[in-house]
Amino acid sequence: MRLRDKCCQAEDCDAPAAWTEAHHLKPWSAGGRTDLANMVLLCSSDHRRIHDPNYDYERLPDGRIRFTRRV
């Protein structure tokens, strides 16, 4: 993942891969696989945000993650 992603995959974040954590887009507890297609690197701040119920996210065509605040 570090070779592919190189940094945090949140849009507008460039935290280096060494500062990131692996995230399952579809949780393994819900049948998600632990493979490159289902994983992205996120810095700790964005990793917390992806689990925050106040935010939605989408994966962009380039693989980055775009967050939007729920209203």
CHARMM-style PDB file with segment names, atoms N, HN, CA, C and O in Angstrom:
ATOM      1  N   MET     1       0.817  -1.186   0.000  1.00  0.00      PROA
ATOM      2  CA  MET     1       0.000   0.000   0.000  1.00  0.00      PROA
ATOM      3  C   MET     1       0.861   1.251   0.000  1.00  0.00      PROA
ATOM      4  O   MET     1       0.519   2.250  -0.634  1.00  0.00      PROA
ATOM      5  N   ARG     2       1.977   1.195   0.711  1.00  0.00      PROA
ATOM      6  HN  ARG     2       2.255   0.384   1.225  1.00  0.00      PROA
ATOM      7  CA  ARG     2       2.842   2.387   0.748  1.00  0.00      PROA
ATOM      8  C   ARG     2       3.389   2.714  -0.637  1.00  0.00      PROA
ATOM      9  O   ARG     2       3.532   3.885  -0.988  1.00  0.00      PROA
ATOM     10  N   LEU     3       3.693   1.692  -1.419  1.00  0.00      PROA
ATOM     11  HN  LEU     3       3.577   0.740  -1.134  1.00  0.00      PROA
ATOM     12  CA  LEU     3       4.176   1.945  -2.773  1.00  0.00      PROA
ATOM     13  C   LEU     3       3.083   2.527  -3.648  1.00  0.00      PROA
ATOM     14  O   LEU     3       3.347   3.416  -4.458  1.00  0.00      PROA
ATOM     15  N   ARG     4       1.879   2.049  -3.501  1.00  0.00      PROA
ATOM     16  HN  ARG     4       1.664   1.327  -2.843  1.00  0.00      PROA
ATOM     17  CA  ARG     4       0.773   2.539  -4.310  1.00  0.00      PROA
ATOM     18  C   ARG     4       0.311   3.925  -3.866  1.00  0.00      PROA
ATOM     19  O   ARG     4       0.204   4.838  -4.685  1.00  0.00      PROA
ATOM     20  N   ASP     5       0.039   4.083  -2.570  1.00  0.00      PROA
ATOM     21  HN  ASP     5       0.126   3.342  -1.905  1.00  0.00      PROA
ATOM     22  CA  ASP     5      -0.582   5.310  -2.078  1.00  0.00      PROA
ATOM     23  C   ASP     5       0.411   6.440  -1.818  1.00  0.00      PROA
ATOM     24  O   ASP     5       0.094   7.603  -2.068  1.00  0.00      PROA
ATOM     25  N   LYS     6       1.577   6.129  -1.334  1.00  0.00      PROA
ATOM     26  HN  LYS     6       1.835   5.184  -1.131  1.00  0.00      PROA
ATOM     27  CA  LYS     6       2.658   7.082  -1.070  1.00  0.00      PROA
ATOM     28  C   LYS     6       2.378   8.085   0.062  1.00  0.00      PROA
ATOM     29  O   LYS     6       3.316   8.593   0.676  1.00  0.00      PROA
ATOM     30  N   CYS     7       1.099   8.374   0.343  1.00  0.00      PROA
ATOM     31  HN  CYS     7       0.337   7.961  -0.156  1.00  0.00      PROA
ATOM     32  CA  CYS     7       0.737   9.313   1.404  1.00  0.00      PROA
ATOM     33  C   CYS     7      -0.708   9.046   1.818  1.00  0.00      PROA
ATOM     34  O   CYS     7      -1.366   8.159   1.275  1.00  0.00      PROA
ATOM     35  N   CYS     8      -1.188   9.817   2.775  1.00  0.00      PROA
ATOM     36  HN  CYS     8      -0.653  10.538   3.216  1.00  0.00      PROA
ATOM     37  CA  CYS     8      -2.583   9.726   3.187  1.00  0.00      PROA
ATOM     38  C   CYS     8      -3.460   9.925   1.959  1.00  0.00      PROA
ATOM     39  O   CYS     8      -3.200  10.811   1.145  1.00  0.00      PROA
ATOM     40  N   GLN     9      -4.486   9.116   1.823  1.00  0.00      PROA
ATOM     41  HN  GLN     9      -4.698   8.396   2.485  1.00  0.00      PROA
ATOM     42  CA  GLN     9      -5.345   9.178   0.641  1.00  0.00      PROA
ATOM     43  C   GLN     9      -6.521  10.131   0.777  1.00  0.00      PROA
ATOM     44  O   GLN     9      -7.339  10.222  -0.138  1.00  0.00      PROA
ATOM     45  N   ALA    10      -6.626  10.839   1.887  1.00  0.00      PROA
ATOM     46  HN  ALA    10      -5.961  10.765   2.630  1.00  0.00      PROA
ATOM     47  CA  ALA    10      -7.667  11.857   2.009  1.00  0.00      PROA
ATOM     48  C   ALA    10      -7.331  13.014   1.073  1.00  0.00      PROA
ATOM     49  O   ALA    10      -6.185  13.454   0.981  1.00  0.00      PROA
ATOM     50  N   GLU    11      -8.351  13.486   0.391  1.00  0.00      PROA
ATOM     51  HN  GLU    11      -9.282  13.129   0.466  1.00  0.00      PROA
ATOM     52  CA  GLU    11      -8.173  14.623  -0.514  1.00  0.00      PROA
ATOM     53  C   GLU    11      -7.562  15.787   0.268  1.00  0.00      PROA
ATOM     54  O   GLU    11      -7.986  16.071   1.389  1.00  0.00      PROA
ATOM     55  N   ASP    12      -6.592  16.445  -0.304  1.00  0.00      PROA
ATOM     56  HN  ASP    12      -6.248  16.214  -1.214  1.00  0.00      PROA
ATOM     57  CA  ASP    12      -5.922  17.600   0.301  1.00  0.00      PROA
ATOM     58  C   ASP    12      -5.065  17.271   1.520  1.00  0.00      PROA
ATOM     59  O   ASP    12      -4.729  18.173   2.287  1.00  0.00      PROA
ATOM     60  N   CYS    13      -4.707  16.017   1.715  1.00  0.00      PROA
ATOM     61  HN  CYS    13      -4.980  15.284   1.092  1.00  0.00      PROA
ATOM     62  CA  CYS    13      -3.775  15.653   2.788  1.00  0.00      PROA
ATOM     63  C   CYS    13      -2.575  14.973   2.152  1.00  0.00      PROA
ATOM     64  O   CYS    13      -2.728  14.108   1.290  1.00  0.00      PROA
ATOM     65  N   ASP    14      -1.396  15.360   2.572  1.00  0.00      PROA
ATOM     66  HN  ASP    14      -1.271  16.063   3.272  1.00  0.00      PROA
ATOM     67  CA  ASP    14      -0.188  14.749   2.009  1.00  0.00      PROA
ATOM     68  C   ASP    14       0.728  14.200   3.096  1.00  0.00      PROA
ATOM     69  O   ASP    14       1.948  14.173   2.936  1.00  0.00      PROA
ATOM     70  N   ALA    15       0.129  13.760   4.205  1.00  0.00      PROA
ATOM     71  HN  ALA    15      -0.862  13.782   4.335  1.00  0.00      PROA
ATOM     72  CA  ALA    15       0.931  13.128   5.256  1.00  0.00      PROA
ATOM     73  C   ALA    15       1.645  11.919   4.657  1.00  0.00      PROA
ATOM     74  O   ALA    15       1.010  11.106   3.986  1.00  0.00      PROA
ATOM     75  N   PRO    16       2.946  11.785   4.883  1.00  0.00      PROA
ATOM     76  CA  PRO    16       3.695  10.683   4.273  1.00  0.00      PROA
ATOM     77  C   PRO    16       3.215   9.317   4.757  1.00  0.00      PROA
ATOM     78  O   PRO    16       2.648   9.189   5.842  1.00  0.00      PROA
ATOM     79  N   ALA    17       3.451   8.311   3.937  1.00  0.00      PROA
ATOM     80  HN  ALA    17       3.912   8.415   3.055  1.00  0.00      PROA
ATOM     81  CA  ALA    17       3.001   6.949   4.239  1.00  0.00      PROA
ATOM     82  C   ALA    17       3.462   6.478   5.613  1.00  0.00      PROA
ATOM     83  O   ALA    17       2.746   5.727   6.276  1.00  0.00      PROA
ATOM     84  N   ALA    18       4.637   6.901   6.050  1.00  0.00      PROA
ATOM     85  HN  ALA    18       5.219   7.511   5.511  1.00  0.00      PROA
ATOM     86  CA  ALA    18       5.151   6.481   7.360  1.00  0.00      PROA
ATOM     87  C   ALA    18       4.263   6.959   8.505  1.00  0.00      PROA
ATOM     88  O   ALA    18       4.332   6.405   9.602  1.00  0.00      PROA
ATOM     89  N   TRP    19       3.443   7.960   8.278  1.00  0.00      PROA
ATOM     90  HN  TRP    19       3.387   8.410   7.386  1.00  0.00      PROA
ATOM     91  CA  TRP    19       2.562   8.504   9.316  1.00  0.00      PROA
ATOM     92  C   TRP    19       1.130   8.010   9.171  1.00  0.00      PROA
ATOM     93  O   TRP    19       0.232   8.533   9.831  1.00  0.00      PROA
ATOM     94  N   THR    20       0.897   7.018   8.327  1.00  0.00      PROA
ATOM     95  HN  THR    20       1.626   6.593   7.790  1.00  0.00      PROA
ATOM     96  CA  THR    20      -0.468   6.579   8.035  1.00  0.00      PROA
ATOM     97  C   THR    20      -0.785   5.220   8.648  1.00  0.00      PROA
ATOM     98  O   THR    20       0.083   4.516   9.164  1.00  0.00      PROA
ATOM     99  N   GLU    21      -2.070   4.888   8.565  1.00  0.00      PROA
ATOM    100  HN  GLU    21      -2.775   5.461   8.146  1.00  0.00      PROA
ATOM    101  CA  GLU    21      -2.590   3.607   9.050  1.00  0.00      PROA
ATOM    102  C   GLU    21      -3.407   2.996   7.914  1.00  0.00      PROA
ATOM    103  O   GLU    21      -3.978   3.715   7.094  1.00  0.00      PROA
ATOM    104  N   ALA    22      -3.456   1.676   7.871  1.00  0.00      PROA
ATOM    105  HN  ALA    22      -2.992   1.092   8.537  1.00  0.00      PROA
ATOM    106  CA  ALA    22      -4.264   0.991   6.865  1.00  0.00      PROA
ATOM    107  C   ALA    22      -5.733   1.021   7.278  1.00  0.00      PROA
ATOM    108  O   ALA    22      -6.068   0.814   8.445  1.00  0.00      PROA
ATOM    109  N   HSD    23      -6.593   1.278   6.313  1.00  0.00      PROA
ATOM    110  HN  HSD    23      -6.320   1.446   5.366  1.00  0.00      PROA
ATOM    111  CA  HSD    23      -8.035   1.295   6.570  1.00  0.00      PROA
ATOM    112  C   HSD    23      -8.744   0.393   5.569  1.00  0.00      PROA
ATOM    113  O   HSD    23      -8.486   0.469   4.368  1.00  0.00      PROA
ATOM    114  N   HSD    24      -9.646  -0.467   6.067  1.00  0.00      PROA
ATOM    115  HN  HSD    24      -9.856  -0.528   7.043  1.00  0.00      PROA
ATOM    116  CA  HSD    24     -10.514  -1.288   5.216  1.00  0.00      PROA
ATOM    117  C   HSD    24     -11.706  -0.426   4.790  1.00  0.00      PROA
ATOM    118  O   HSD    24     -12.443   0.061   5.647  1.00  0.00      PROA
ATOM    119  N   LEU    25     -11.905  -0.232   3.502  1.00  0.00      PROA
ATOM    120  HN  LEU    25     -11.306  -0.628   2.806  1.00  0.00      PROA
ATOM    121  CA  LEU    25     -13.062   0.533   3.032  1.00  0.00      PROA
ATOM    122  C   LEU    25     -14.361  -0.199   3.358  1.00  0.00      PROA
ATOM    123  O   LEU    25     -15.322   0.416   3.819  1.00  0.00      PROA
ATOM    124  N   LYS    26     -14.392  -1.504   3.120  1.00  0.00      PROA
ATOM    125  HN  LYS    26     -13.611  -2.004   2.746  1.00  0.00      PROA
ATOM    126  CA  LYS    26     -15.492  -2.347   3.578  1.00  0.00      PROA
ATOM    127  C   LYS    26     -14.920  -3.174   4.719  1.00  0.00      PROA
ATOM    128  O   LYS    26     -14.016  -3.979   4.494  1.00  0.00      PROA
ATOM    129  N   PRO    27     -15.415  -2.999   5.926  1.00  0.00      PROA
ATOM    130  CA  PRO    27     -14.826  -3.690   7.082  1.00  0.00      PROA
ATOM    131  C   PRO    27     -14.787  -5.206   6.896  1.00  0.00      PROA
ATOM    132  O   PRO    27     -15.702  -5.797   6.322  1.00  0.00      PROA
ATOM    133  N   TRP    28     -13.722  -5.816   7.387  1.00  0.00      PROA
ATOM    134  HN  TRP    28     -12.979  -5.335   7.853  1.00  0.00      PROA
ATOM    135  CA  TRP    28     -13.627  -7.276   7.271  1.00  0.00      PROA
ATOM    136  C   TRP    28     -14.754  -7.939   8.040  1.00  0.00      PROA
ATOM    137  O   TRP    28     -15.173  -9.041   7.685  1.00  0.00      PROA
ATOM    138  N   SER    29     -15.257  -7.290   9.091  1.00  0.00      PROA
ATOM    139  HN  SER    29     -14.917  -6.395   9.379  1.00  0.00      PROA
ATOM    140  CA  SER    29     -16.368  -7.843   9.862  1.00  0.00      PROA
ATOM    141  C   SER    29     -17.664  -7.879   9.045  1.00  0.00      PROA
ATOM    142  O   SER    29     -18.604  -8.593   9.395  1.00  0.00      PROA
ATOM    143  N   ALA    30     -17.706  -7.102   7.952  1.00  0.00      PROA
ATOM    144  HN  ALA    30     -16.943  -6.522   7.668  1.00  0.00      PROA
ATOM    145  CA  ALA    30     -18.863  -7.089   7.060  1.00  0.00      PROA
ATOM    146  C   ALA    30     -18.554  -7.819   5.755  1.00  0.00      PROA
ATOM    147  O   ALA    30     -19.246  -7.638   4.753  1.00  0.00      PROA
ATOM    148  N   GLY    31     -17.518  -8.638   5.776  1.00  0.00      PROA
ATOM    149  HN  GLY    31     -16.955  -8.785   6.589  1.00  0.00      PROA
ATOM    150  CA  GLY    31     -17.155  -9.420   4.593  1.00  0.00      PROA
ATOM    151  C   GLY    31     -16.122  -8.773   3.701  1.00  0.00      PROA
ATOM    152  O   GLY    31     -15.807  -9.304   2.636  1.00  0.00      PROA
ATOM    153  N   GLY    32     -15.586  -7.633   4.113  1.00  0.00      PROA
ATOM    154  HN  GLY    32     -15.842  -7.201   4.978  1.00  0.00      PROA
ATOM    155  CA  GLY    32     -14.549  -6.971   3.326  1.00  0.00      PROA
ATOM    156  C   GLY    32     -13.249  -7.759   3.367  1.00  0.00      PROA
ATOM    157  O   GLY    32     -12.919  -8.389   4.372  1.00  0.00      PROA
ATOM    158  N   ARG    33     -12.532  -7.715   2.281  1.00  0.00      PROA
ATOM    159  HN  ARG    33     -12.801  -7.203   1.464  1.00  0.00      PROA
ATOM    160  CA  ARG    33     -11.274  -8.460   2.188  1.00  0.00      PROA
ATOM    161  C   ARG    33     -10.097  -7.580   2.594  1.00  0.00      PROA
ATOM    162  O   ARG    33     -10.146  -6.354   2.496  1.00  0.00      PROA
ATOM    163  N   THR    34      -9.057  -8.234   3.046  1.00  0.00      PROA
ATOM    164  HN  THR    34      -9.017  -9.230   3.125  1.00  0.00      PROA
ATOM    165  CA  THR    34      -7.806  -7.533   3.328  1.00  0.00      PROA
ATOM    166  C   THR    34      -6.938  -7.673   2.088  1.00  0.00      PROA
ATOM    167  O   THR    34      -6.044  -8.517   2.022  1.00  0.00      PROA
ATOM    168  N   ASP    35      -7.226  -6.820   1.102  1.00  0.00      PROA
ATOM    169  HN  ASP    35      -7.952  -6.134   1.156  1.00  0.00      PROA
ATOM    170  CA  ASP    35      -6.447  -6.787  -0.131  1.00  0.00      PROA
ATOM    171  C   ASP    35      -6.334  -5.335  -0.597  1.00  0.00      PROA
ATOM    172  O   ASP    35      -7.028  -4.457  -0.084  1.00  0.00      PROA
ATOM    173  N   LEU    36      -5.474  -5.094  -1.553  1.00  0.00      PROA
ATOM    174  HN  LEU    36      -4.911  -5.808  -1.969  1.00  0.00      PROA
ATOM    175  CA  LEU    36      -5.206  -3.724  -1.991  1.00  0.00      PROA
ATOM    176  C   LEU    36      -6.446  -2.999  -2.498  1.00  0.00      PROA
ATOM    177  O   LEU    36      -6.566  -1.789  -2.308  1.00  0.00      PROA
ATOM    178  N   ALA    37      -7.362  -3.703  -3.133  1.00  0.00      PROA
ATOM    179  HN  ALA    37      -7.265  -4.686  -3.287  1.00  0.00      PROA
ATOM    180  CA  ALA    37      -8.553  -3.052  -3.679  1.00  0.00      PROA
ATOM    181  C   ALA    37      -9.455  -2.498  -2.583  1.00  0.00      PROA
ATOM    182  O   ALA    37     -10.206  -1.552  -2.820  1.00  0.00      PROA
ATOM    183  N   ASN    38      -9.390  -3.072  -1.398  1.00  0.00      PROA
ATOM    184  HN  ASN    38      -8.780  -3.841  -1.205  1.00  0.00      PROA
ATOM    185  CA  ASN    38     -10.277  -2.687  -0.305  1.00  0.00      PROA
ATOM    186  C   ASN    38      -9.567  -1.867   0.770  1.00  0.00      PROA
ATOM    187  O   ASN    38     -10.162  -1.567   1.805  1.00  0.00      PROA
ATOM    188  N   MET    39      -8.327  -1.507   0.547  1.00  0.00      PROA
ATOM    189  HN  MET    39      -7.844  -1.751  -0.294  1.00  0.00      PROA
ATOM    190  CA  MET    39      -7.541  -0.832   1.571  1.00  0.00      PROA
ATOM    191  C   MET    39      -7.016   0.505   1.069  1.00  0.00      PROA
ATOM    192  O   MET    39      -6.719   0.668  -0.115  1.00  0.00      PROA
ATOM    193  N   VAL    40      -6.908   1.460   1.990  1.00  0.00      PROA
ATOM    194  HN  VAL    40      -7.150   1.328   2.952  1.00  0.00      PROA
ATOM    195  CA  VAL    40      -6.257   2.740   1.714  1.00  0.00      PROA
ATOM    196  C   VAL    40      -5.454   3.151   2.940  1.00  0.00      PROA
ATOM    197  O   VAL    40      -5.727   2.710   4.056  1.00  0.00      PROA
ATOM    198  N   LEU    41      -4.472   3.993   2.716  1.00  0.00      PROA
ATOM    199  HN  LEU    41      -4.250   4.352   1.810  1.00  0.00      PROA
ATOM    200  CA  LEU    41      -3.706   4.571   3.813  1.00  0.00      PROA
ATOM    201  C   LEU    41      -4.317   5.908   4.203  1.00  0.00      PROA
ATOM    202  O   LEU    41      -4.608   6.746   3.349  1.00  0.00      PROA
ATOM    203  N   LEU    42      -4.508   6.097   5.517  1.00  0.00      PROA
ATOM    204  HN  LEU    42      -4.271   5.417   6.210  1.00  0.00      PROA
ATOM    205  CA  LEU    42      -5.026   7.357   6.043  1.00  0.00      PROA
ATOM    206  C   LEU    42      -4.196   7.770   7.248  1.00  0.00      PROA
ATOM    207  O   LEU    42      -3.798   6.925   8.050  1.00  0.00      PROA
ATOM    208  N   CYS    43      -3.935   9.062   7.379  1.00  0.00      PROA
ATOM    209  HN  CYS    43      -4.259   9.749   6.727  1.00  0.00      PROA
ATOM    210  CA  CYS    43      -3.274   9.556   8.587  1.00  0.00      PROA
ATOM    211  C   CYS    43      -4.236   9.350   9.758  1.00  0.00      PROA
ATOM    212  O   CYS    43      -5.422   9.104   9.540  1.00  0.00      PROA
ATOM    213  N   SER    44      -3.752   9.444  10.974  1.00  0.00      PROA
ATOM    214  HN  SER    44      -2.788   9.644  11.150  1.00  0.00      PROA
ATOM    215  CA  SER    44      -4.612   9.157  12.130  1.00  0.00      PROA
ATOM    216  C   SER    44      -5.814  10.099  12.195  1.00  0.00      PROA
ATOM    217  O   SER    44      -6.903   9.672  12.578  1.00  0.00      PROA
ATOM    218  N   SER    45      -5.641  11.352  11.834  1.00  0.00      PROA
ATOM    219  HN  SER    45      -4.756  11.699  11.523  1.00  0.00      PROA
ATOM    220  CA  SER    45      -6.748  12.309  11.853  1.00  0.00      PROA
ATOM    221  C   SER    45      -7.836  11.915  10.853  1.00  0.00      PROA
ATOM    222  O   SER    45      -9.020  11.907  11.189  1.00  0.00      PROA
ATOM    223  N   ASP    46      -7.433  11.589   9.633  1.00  0.00      PROA
ATOM    224  HN  ASP    46      -6.471  11.595   9.360  1.00  0.00      PROA
ATOM    225  CA  ASP    46      -8.413  11.200   8.618  1.00  0.00      PROA
ATOM    226  C   ASP    46      -8.977   9.804   8.892  1.00  0.00      PROA
ATOM    227  O   ASP    46     -10.115   9.514   8.523  1.00  0.00      PROA
ATOM    228  N   HSD    47      -8.194   8.946   9.532  1.00  0.00      PROA
ATOM    229  HN  HSD    47      -7.269   9.182   9.832  1.00  0.00      PROA
ATOM    230  CA  HSD    47      -8.705   7.625   9.902  1.00  0.00      PROA
ATOM    231  C   HSD    47      -9.822   7.772  10.947  1.00  0.00      PROA
ATOM    232  O   HSD    47     -10.822   7.057  10.886  1.00  0.00      PROA
ATOM    233  N   ARG    48      -9.659   8.683  11.889  1.00  0.00      PROA
ATOM    234  HN  ARG    48      -8.846   9.264  11.939  1.00  0.00      PROA
ATOM    235  CA  ARG    48     -10.736   8.938  12.847  1.00  0.00      PROA
ATOM    236  C   ARG    48     -11.958   9.528  12.139  1.00  0.00      PROA
ATOM    237  O   ARG    48     -13.096   9.182  12.454  1.00  0.00      PROA
ATOM    238  N   ARG    49     -11.706  10.423  11.181  1.00  0.00      PROA
ATOM    239  HN  ARG    49     -10.781  10.704  10.925  1.00  0.00      PROA
ATOM    240  CA  ARG    49     -12.809  11.074  10.481  1.00  0.00      PROA
ATOM    241  C   ARG    49     -13.624  10.089   9.648  1.00  0.00      PROA
ATOM    242  O   ARG    49     -14.842  10.231   9.541  1.00  0.00      PROA
ATOM    243  N   ILE    50     -12.961   9.085   9.054  1.00  0.00      PROA
ATOM    244  HN  ILE    50     -11.972   8.970   9.141  1.00  0.00      PROA
ATOM    245  CA  ILE    50     -13.705   8.131   8.218  1.00  0.00      PROA
ATOM    246  C   ILE    50     -14.663   7.285   9.061  1.00  0.00      PROA
ATOM    247  O   ILE    50     -15.638   6.740   8.543  1.00  0.00      PROA
ATOM    248  N   HSD    51     -14.378   7.180  10.368  1.00  0.00      PROA
ATOM    249  HN  HSD    51     -13.586   7.623  10.789  1.00  0.00      PROA
ATOM    250  CA  HSD    51     -15.253   6.442  11.285  1.00  0.00      PROA
ATOM    251  C   HSD    51     -16.235   7.363  12.014  1.00  0.00      PROA
ATOM    252  O   HSD    51     -17.074   6.884  12.777  1.00  0.00      PROA
ATOM    253  N   ASP    52     -16.144   8.656  11.793  1.00  0.00      PROA
ATOM    254  HN  ASP    52     -15.462   9.045  11.173  1.00  0.00      PROA
ATOM    255  CA  ASP    52     -16.998   9.636  12.467  1.00  0.00      PROA
ATOM    256  C   ASP    52     -18.363   9.674  11.782  1.00  0.00      PROA
ATOM    257  O   ASP    52     -18.432   9.929  10.579  1.00  0.00      PROA
ATOM    258  N   PRO    53     -19.452   9.428  12.517  1.00  0.00      PROA
ATOM    259  CA  PRO    53     -20.780   9.430  11.901  1.00  0.00      PROA
ATOM    260  C   PRO    53     -21.218  10.803  11.382  1.00  0.00      PROA
ATOM    261  O   PRO    53     -22.241  10.901  10.704  1.00  0.00      PROA
ATOM    262  N   ASN    54     -20.470  11.853  11.684  1.00  0.00      PROA
ATOM    263  HN  ASN    54     -19.639  11.773  12.235  1.00  0.00      PROA
ATOM    264  CA  ASN    54     -20.795  13.186  11.175  1.00  0.00      PROA
ATOM    265  C   ASN    54     -20.285  13.416   9.756  1.00  0.00      PROA
ATOM    266  O   ASN    54     -20.542  14.466   9.167  1.00  0.00      PROA
ATOM    267  N   TYR    55     -19.560  12.433   9.201  1.00  0.00      PROA
ATOM    268  HN  TYR    55     -19.352  11.580   9.679  1.00  0.00      PROA
ATOM    269  CA  TYR    55     -18.985  12.576   7.859  1.00  0.00      PROA
ATOM    270  C   TYR    55     -19.379  11.414   6.960  1.00  0.00      PROA
ATOM    271  O   TYR    55     -19.478  10.269   7.401  1.00  0.00      PROA
ATOM    272  N   ASP    56     -19.599  11.735   5.694  1.00  0.00      PROA
ATOM    273  HN  ASP    56     -19.518  12.665   5.336  1.00  0.00      PROA
ATOM    274  CA  ASP    56     -19.705  10.744   4.629  1.00  0.00      PROA
ATOM    275  C   ASP    56     -18.398  10.804   3.863  1.00  0.00      PROA
ATOM    276  O   ASP    56     -17.651  11.776   3.969  1.00  0.00      PROA
ATOM    277  N   TYR    57     -18.127   9.770   3.097  1.00  0.00      PROA
ATOM    278  HN  TYR    57     -18.735   8.981   3.011  1.00  0.00      PROA
ATOM    279  CA  TYR    57     -16.939   9.799   2.251  1.00  0.00      PROA
ATOM    280  C   TYR    57     -17.234   9.073   0.956  1.00  0.00      PROA
ATOM    281  O   TYR    57     -18.127   8.229   0.877  1.00  0.00      PROA
ATOM    282  N   GLU    58     -16.459   9.424  -0.055  1.00  0.00      PROA
ATOM    283  HN  GLU    58     -15.734  10.110   0.010  1.00  0.00      PROA
ATOM    284  CA  GLU    58     -16.521   8.720  -1.324  1.00  0.00      PROA
ATOM    285  C   GLU    58     -15.106   8.508  -1.821  1.00  0.00      PROA
ATOM    286  O   GLU    58     -14.211   9.309  -1.548  1.00  0.00      PROA
ATOM    287  N   ARG    59     -14.914   7.438  -2.545  1.00  0.00      PROA
ATOM    288  HN  ARG    59     -15.641   6.788  -2.767  1.00  0.00      PROA
ATOM    289  CA  ARG    59     -13.608   7.182  -3.143  1.00  0.00      PROA
ATOM    290  C   ARG    59     -13.633   7.742  -4.561  1.00  0.00      PROA
ATOM    291  O   ARG    59     -14.469   7.354  -5.376  1.00  0.00      PROA
ATOM    292  N   LEU    60     -12.733   8.634  -4.838  1.00  0.00      PROA
ATOM    293  HN  LEU    60     -12.054   8.949  -4.175  1.00  0.00      PROA
ATOM    294  CA  LEU    60     -12.656   9.283  -6.141  1.00  0.00      PROA
ATOM    295  C   LEU    60     -12.001   8.357  -7.162  1.00  0.00      PROA
ATOM    296  O   LEU    60     -11.340   7.394  -6.775  1.00  0.00      PROA
ATOM    297  N   PRO    61     -12.168   8.627  -8.459  1.00  0.00      PROA
ATOM    298  CA  PRO    61     -11.568   7.763  -9.489  1.00  0.00      PROA
ATOM    299  C   PRO    61     -10.051   7.575  -9.336  1.00  0.00      PROA
ATOM    300  O   PRO    61      -9.518   6.531  -9.709  1.00  0.00      PROA
ATOM    301  N   ASP    62      -9.359   8.579  -8.791  1.00  0.00      PROA
ATOM    302  HN  ASP    62      -9.792   9.428  -8.488  1.00  0.00      PROA
ATOM    303  CA  ASP    62      -7.907   8.447  -8.620  1.00  0.00      PROA
ATOM    304  C   ASP    62      -7.537   7.705  -7.331  1.00  0.00      PROA
ATOM    305  O   ASP    62      -6.354   7.561  -7.021  1.00  0.00      PROA
ATOM    306  N   GLY    63      -8.548   7.229  -6.570  1.00  0.00      PROA
ATOM    307  HN  GLY    63      -9.508   7.346  -6.821  1.00  0.00      PROA
ATOM    308  CA  GLY    63      -8.289   6.466  -5.350  1.00  0.00      PROA
ATOM    309  C   GLY    63      -8.309   7.291  -4.078  1.00  0.00      PROA
ATOM    310  O   GLY    63      -8.331   6.730  -2.982  1.00  0.00      PROA
ATOM    311  N   ARG    64      -8.301   8.609  -4.199  1.00  0.00      PROA
ATOM    312  HN  ARG    64      -8.282   9.065  -5.089  1.00  0.00      PROA
ATOM    313  CA  ARG    64      -8.325   9.475  -3.021  1.00  0.00      PROA
ATOM    314  C   ARG    64      -9.706   9.411  -2.367  1.00  0.00      PROA
ATOM    315  O   ARG    64     -10.683   8.985  -2.984  1.00  0.00      PROA
ATOM    316  N   ILE    65      -9.765   9.837  -1.123  1.00  0.00      PROA
ATOM    317  HN  ILE    65      -8.972  10.182  -0.622  1.00  0.00      PROA
ATOM    318  CA  ILE    65     -11.004   9.837  -0.359  1.00  0.00      PROA
ATOM    319  C   ILE    65     -11.458  11.286  -0.152  1.00  0.00      PROA
ATOM    320  O   ILE    65     -10.692  12.125   0.323  1.00  0.00      PROA
ATOM    321  N   ARG    66     -12.710  11.564  -0.515  1.00  0.00      PROA
ATOM    322  HN  ARG    66     -13.332  10.883  -0.901  1.00  0.00      PROA
ATOM    323  CA  ARG    66     -13.294  12.895  -0.307  1.00  0.00      PROA
ATOM    324  C   ARG    66     -14.307  12.806   0.830  1.00  0.00      PROA
ATOM    325  O   ARG    66     -15.224  11.986   0.801  1.00  0.00      PROA
ATOM    326  N   PHE    67     -14.124  13.660   1.829  1.00  0.00      PROA
ATOM    327  HN  PHE    67     -13.378  14.326   1.853  1.00  0.00      PROA
ATOM    328  CA  PHE    67     -15.026  13.721   2.972  1.00  0.00      PROA
ATOM    329  C   PHE    67     -16.016  14.860   2.780  1.00  0.00      PROA
ATOM    330  O   PHE    67     -15.671  15.919   2.255  1.00  0.00      PROA
ATOM    331  N   THR    68     -17.249  14.628   3.213  1.00  0.00      PROA
ATOM    332  HN  THR    68     -17.528  13.768   3.639  1.00  0.00      PROA
ATOM    333  CA  THR    68     -18.256  15.686   3.262  1.00  0.00      PROA
ATOM    334  C   THR    68     -18.967  15.576   4.591  1.00  0.00      PROA
ATOM    335  O   THR    68     -19.286  14.485   5.063  1.00  0.00      PROA
ATOM    336  N   ARG    69     -19.205  16.719   5.174  1.00  0.00      PROA
ATOM    337  HN  ARG    69     -18.946  17.605   4.791  1.00  0.00      PROA
ATOM    338  CA  ARG    69     -19.884  16.749   6.470  1.00  0.00      PROA
ATOM    339  C   ARG    69     -21.370  16.523   6.258  1.00  0.00      PROA
ATOM    340  O   ARG    69     -21.978  17.143   5.385  1.00  0.00      PROA
ATOM    341  N   ARG    70     -21.956  15.640   7.051  1.00  0.00      PROA
ATOM    342  HN  ARG    70     -21.462  15.137   7.760  1.00  0.00      PROA
ATOM    343  CA  ARG    70     -23.395  15.396   6.980  1.00  0.00      PROA
ATOM    344  C   ARG    70     -24.141  16.579   7.569  1.00  0.00      PROA
ATOM    345  O   ARG    70     -23.661  17.229   8.497  1.00  0.00      PROA
ATOM    346  N   VAL    71     -25.302  16.852   7.031  1.00  0.00      PROA
ATOM    347  HN  VAL    71     -25.692  16.324   6.277  1.00  0.00      PROA
ATOM    348  CA  VAL    71     -26.120  17.946   7.565  1.00  0.00      PROA
ATOM    349  C   VAL    71     -27.314  17.426   8.316  1.00  0.00      PROA
ATOM    350  OT1 VAL    71     -28.110  18.212   8.831  1.00  0.00      PROA
TER     351      VAL     71
END
